[in-house]
Amino acid sequence: MEQQVGEILPPVQIQIIAHQAELDNYSLRKRQEHEDLIRQVGMNLRIWIKYARWKNLKDNSTAHVV
């Protein structure tokens, strides 16, 4: 989908995370979203790459098997 000249995009939502519990909840929610999407579309490499990049950004010492 290409952006048309003069097209107004919706504002980006910014979530401020102040506590470790909020970060844990956010991480859990994002992981579940990624895994649900993987279950829905199956072997779509783009979805797996997006999930892998997100996992790589997280500084988490625990591994989770999808």
Contacts in CASP RR format, 6 or more apart in sequence:
PFRMAT RR
TARGET T0000
AUTHOR 0000-0000-0000
METHOD contacts of the structure
MODEL  1
MEQQVGEILPPVQIQIIAHQAELDNYSLRKRQEHEDLIRQVGMNLRIWIK
YARWKNLKDNSTAHVV
3 9 0 8 1.000
15 26 0 8 1.000
17 23 0 8 1.000
17 26 0 8 1.000
27 58 0 8 1.000
27 60 0 8 1.000
30 54 0 8 1.000
31 64 0 8 1.000
34 47 0 8 1.000
34 50 0 8 1.000
34 51 0 8 1.000
34 54 0 8 1.000
35 51 0 8 1.000
35 66 0 8 1.000
37 47 0 8 1.000
37 51 0 8 1.000
38 44 0 8 1.000
38 47 0 8 1.000
38 48 0 8 1.000
38 51 0 8 1.000
38 66 0 8 1.000
41 47 0 8 1.000
51 66 0 8 1.000
END
